Amino acid sequence: REIIEILQYDLKMDLLGTKWKQ
């Protein structure tokens, strides 16, 4: 897998995570 893909996925999960926490 491409590293960029993984980073984008990671970032997406991070944004979703903060949304859920708030």
Backbone atoms as SQL, in Angstrom:
CREATE TABLE atoms (id INTEGER PRIMARY KEY, chain TEXT, resi INTEGER, resn TEXT, atom TEXT, x REAL, y REAL, z REAL);
INSERT INTO atoms VALUES
  (1, 'A', 1, 'ARG', 'N', 0.838, -1.223, 0.000),
  (2, 'A', 1, 'ARG', 'CA', 0.000, 0.000, 0.000),
  (3, 'A', 1, 'ARG', 'C', 0.858, 1.253, 0.000),
  (4, 'A', 2, 'GLU', 'N', 0.318, 2.296, -0.572),
  (5, 'A', 2, 'GLU', 'CA', 1.041, 3.573, -0.615),
  (6, 'A', 2, 'GLU', 'C', 1.024, 4.230, 0.755),
  (7, 'A', 3, 'ILE', 'N', 2.147, 4.806, 1.133),
  (8, 'A', 3, 'ILE', 'CA', 2.247, 5.479, 2.434),
  (9, 'A', 3, 'ILE', 'C', 1.260, 6.652, 2.503),
  (10, 'A', 4, 'ILE', 'N', 1.111, 7.371, 1.400),
  (11, 'A', 4, 'ILE', 'CA', 0.189, 8.520, 1.363),
  (12, 'A', 4, 'ILE', 'C', -1.231, 8.055, 1.682),
  (13, 'A', 5, 'GLU', 'N', -1.631, 6.934, 1.105),
  (14, 'A', 5, 'GLU', 'CA', -2.960, 6.374, 1.345),
  (15, 'A', 5, 'GLU', 'C', -3.164, 6.116, 2.826),
  (16, 'A', 6, 'ILE', 'N', -2.169, 5.501, 3.438),
  (17, 'A', 6, 'ILE', 'CA', -2.237, 5.168, 4.862),
  (18, 'A', 6, 'ILE', 'C', -2.345, 6.436, 5.704),
  (19, 'A', 7, 'LEU', 'N', -1.542, 7.441, 5.368),
  (20, 'A', 7, 'LEU', 'CA', -1.571, 8.700, 6.116),
  (21, 'A', 7, 'LEU', 'C', -2.922, 9.382, 5.977),
  (22, 'A', 8, 'GLN', 'N', -3.481, 9.379, 4.778),
  (23, 'A', 8, 'GLN', 'CA', -4.789, 9.992, 4.551),
  (24, 'A', 8, 'GLN', 'C', -5.848, 9.274, 5.373),
  (25, 'A', 9, 'TYR', 'N', -5.788, 7.942, 5.392),
  (26, 'A', 9, 'TYR', 'CA', -6.734, 7.142, 6.164),
  (27, 'A', 9, 'TYR', 'C', -6.596, 7.449, 7.649),
  (28, 'A', 10, 'ASP', 'N', -5.365, 7.521, 8.104),
  (29, 'A', 10, 'ASP', 'CA', -5.052, 7.822, 9.499),
  (30, 'A', 10, 'ASP', 'C', -5.622, 9.183, 9.892),
  (31, 'A', 11, 'LEU', 'N', -5.439, 10.157, 9.019),
  (32, 'A', 11, 'LEU', 'CA', -5.927, 11.515, 9.261),
  (33, 'A', 11, 'LEU', 'C', -7.455, 11.515, 9.336),
  (34, 'A', 12, 'LYS', 'N', -8.086, 10.778, 8.429),
  (35, 'A', 12, 'LYS', 'CA', -9.540, 10.687, 8.394),
  (36, 'A', 12, 'LYS', 'C', -10.072, 10.104, 9.695),
  (37, 'A', 13, 'MET', 'N', -9.437, 9.018, 10.134),
  (38, 'A', 13, 'MET', 'CA', -9.854, 8.365, 11.378),
  (39, 'A', 13, 'MET', 'C', -9.668, 9.312, 12.562),
  (40, 'A', 14, 'ASP', 'N', -8.599, 10.095, 12.517),
  (41, 'A', 14, 'ASP', 'CA', -8.306, 11.052, 13.582),
  (42, 'A', 14, 'ASP', 'C', -9.403, 12.116, 13.644),
  (43, 'A', 15, 'LEU', 'N', -9.797, 12.614, 12.473),
  (44, 'A', 15, 'LEU', 'CA', -10.855, 13.634, 12.420),
  (45, 'A', 15, 'LEU', 'C', -12.177, 13.054, 12.902),
  (46, 'A', 16, 'LEU', 'N', -12.482, 11.837, 12.486),
  (47, 'A', 16, 'LEU', 'CA', -13.714, 11.184, 12.931),
  (48, 'A', 16, 'LEU', 'C', -13.668, 10.955, 14.431),
  (49, 'A', 17, 'GLY', 'N', -12.511, 10.558, 14.920),
  (50, 'A', 17, 'GLY', 'CA', -12.320, 10.296, 16.346),
  (51, 'A', 17, 'GLY', 'C', -12.584, 11.527, 17.192),
  (52, 'A', 18, 'THR', 'N', -12.064, 12.680, 16.743),
  (53, 'A', 18, 'THR', 'CA', -12.270, 13.905, 17.519),
  (54, 'A', 18, 'THR', 'C', -13.736, 14.319, 17.464),
  (55, 'A', 19, 'LYS', 'N', -14.397, 14.073, 16.347),
  (56, 'A', 19, 'LYS', 'CA', -15.818, 14.403, 16.228),
  (57, 'A', 19, 'LYS', 'C', -16.628, 13.593, 17.234),
  (58, 'A', 20, 'TRP', 'N', -16.318, 12.315, 17.317),
  (59, 'A', 20, 'TRP', 'CA', -17.055, 11.432, 18.230),
  (60, 'A', 20, 'TRP', 'C', -16.806, 11.795, 19.691),
  (61, 'A', 21, 'LYS', 'N', -15.580, 12.198, 19.988),
  (62, 'A', 21, 'LYS', 'CA', -15.222, 12.527, 21.379),
  (63, 'A', 21, 'LYS', 'C', -15.928, 13.786, 21.875),
  (64, 'A', 22, 'GLN', 'N', -16.159, 14.744, 20.979),
  (65, 'A', 22, 'GLN', 'CA', -16.759, 16.015, 21.387),
  (66, 'A', 22, 'GLN', 'C', -18.231, 15.885, 21.763);
